[in-house]
């Protein structure tokens, strides 16, 4: 994304939201997971995100490539590439996003210090920095980077009997931080691409937007829905 045109993706799930609880984390054994999410707007497929998630003894890293046609704003072709390194509780150590919108390029780079994050934004031949104050524990949930919901799904404490849990997040593309309230709704069996999957249904509330997650036993969101935006995202392995 070029930063003179930072609102072009608002038709998807850009949101602002106003402590981070610790919770489920992956096991100690190093592992690699690859997956992809298919993105639909009003029932029409508009893009796909492919990601790789690596878990080692002391770090979690992710990389992804997202390509889609924006359903609004002239149907621009958007490509987003991310690289993220975190500790085992999904707190970021470094973050990089590269973007291309109809041939115009931009980038974000994040530096993380105790209680402070500094992002450097570049695009349209210019660059600037933006600093954010943060708490002791937080994670990244960037605009329209759908695999980032895996981190929240693995931090959430399940079987909480409907008690909301608060999570602090940093949203680099929005140059903002906020608190998400996540509530466990029910256990549900859903059908994704012809397969029945046992899931836990979570409601993510930013205050301005509600997002629904259906999370499987490996703590991977198999379905993400944003009813107010007409957006549905399905995991396809």
N, C-alpha and C positions, 0 to 999 in steps of 0.2 A: 504494500500500500504506500502510495506517496502521500506525504503528510499534509499537503494542501487539500487532499481529498479524503480525509480520514473518516468521513461519514458514509462512504459508499456501501459499507457492509451492514449498515444499521437495519436493513431489511431482514437480516438473519437474526442473530441473538446478541447484538451489542447491548449491554445493560450496565447500569450503575447500581451499586448496592451500598448500604450504609452499615482477643482471644481465640484462638484456634485450639480445639480439643484434640488430644491424641487418640488414636484408635487402632484399627486393624492395619497391620503392615505385612508385606510379603515375607515369606520364610527366609532363613539365612542363606540357603543355597543359591548360588549364582544362577541366573536364568535369563532367557531371551524370549520375548513374545513379539510376534508380528501380527498386525491386524489392519482392518480398514473399516471405515464408516461411509455408508452411502447417504447422501443428503437429499431430502425431498422438500419442495415448496409447493403447498397446495396440491399434493399428490404427484407432482412431476419431479423426476430426478434432475437435479441441477449440478451435482458434483460428487466428489469422492475424496476422502482423506485416508492416506496410508501412513502407518506409524510403526516404529520399532521401539520397544521398551526393554532396557537392559537393567537387571538387578544384580548387584554384587554384594560383598560383605559389608561395605560401608557407603555405597552410593546407588542411586537410581538415575539413569539417563534416558532421555527420550529424544527421538527425532521424528519429523513428520513432513509430509508434503500434502497440501490441500489445494485442489483445483476445482473451481466452480464458476458458473455463470450467475452473476448477481440477478435475482429476480426483479429488482427495481433498478433505477438509476441508469437506464440505457443498456442493461444486460451486459455490463462490463465483464470481461474475462479476468478472473482473479486467481493468482497463484500465491500461496503462502508456504514458506519453508521454515521450520523451527528446529532449534537444538536447545536442550535443557538439561542441566545437571543439578541433582538434588541430593540431600542426605536421605537416610533410610526412612525418615518421617515426612518426606516429600517437601522439605523446606529448600528453596532454590539456592544454588551456589553460583550459577551462571545461566544466562538466557540470551539467545539470539533469534531474531525473526527477520527473514528476507521476504520481500513482497514484490509482486509485479502486477500492475493493473493496466490492462490494454497497452503493455509495453513500457510503462513508466515504473521505475524501480524505487524501492525504499528499504530501510532497515531499522531495526531496533537492537540495541545491545544493553544488557542489564548488568550492573555491578551491585553486589549485596554486602552490606555491613550490618553490625548489630543495630537493630531498630531503624534502619534506613536503607532505601533502595534508590539508586541513581540509574536512570535510563538515558541513553543517547539515541536520538532520533535523527535519521538522515533521509533526505529525499528532495527532489527538485533543485539539486545543487546547493542545498543548505543543510545545516545541522544545528541541533540545540540539545540541551540537557534538561531533564526534569527530575527533581528529587521528591521522594515520598517517605513519610514517616510510617513505620509499621510496628507491630507488637513483637513479642518474643517468638511466636510461632505463627506461620502463615504458609500458604502455598500459592502457586500461579494458576489462574484460570483465565486464559487470554480469550479475547473475542473470537468466536467461531473456530477455536482449536478444540475439537470435540474429544480427543483422547485425554485431554487434561481432566475431564470428569472422572477418569479412572482414579486419580489421586484422591479426590474427595470420597469416592466410593470405598477406597481402602482405608481412609482415615476414620470413616464413620463407625460408631459403635452400634452394632446391630442388636436386635431384640430389646430395643429401648422403650417398647410399649407406648409409642406415640409421643414421647418426650422430645421436643426440638433440641437440636445441637447446633451451636454456632461455630462457624469457621471463617477466619480472616483470609481474604484472598487479595492478590495483586492482579490488576488487569492492565498489562502494558500498553495495548493499543488504545485503551481509553484514558491512559495516564492517570489512573485512579486506584484506590483501594476500597475495600468494603467488607461487610460481614454478611455471610449467607446463613440462613436458618434452614436446616435440613431436618425433615421429619419422616420417619418410617410409617408408611400407610398400611401395607398389607403384603402377604405372600400371594403371588399370582403366577399362573402358567400362561405364557404368551406364545404366539406363533411368529417366528421371524424367518422369512424366506423358506416357509414350508416345514420348519422344525419347531417342535414344542420344547420350551425352555422354562424351567422353574426359576422364578426371580423374586426379588424383594423390590417392592414399589416404593420409591423415595420421592418426596416433594422438596424441591430446592426453591427457596423464596428469597429474592434479593430485596424485597420491598417494592421494587418497581416492575418486577417480572417474575413469573413462576415457571419453573422448568421441572418436568417429570422424568425420572430415571427408572428403568427396570434393570436391576443389577443381578447377575448370575452368581453362582457359588464361588467363582474365581474373582469376584468383585470387579467384574467388567460390565459396564452399562451396555446391555444388548439393544435397548431402545431408548432414545432421548426424544422427548416431545416438548414443543413450545407452542401450546395452543393459540396464544394471542398473536403469534407471528405466522401461524400456518406452517411451521417447520417440524419435520420429523426426520430423525437420523437413526439408521439401522446398522448394527454391527454385522459384518458379513465375513468375518474370519480372516 
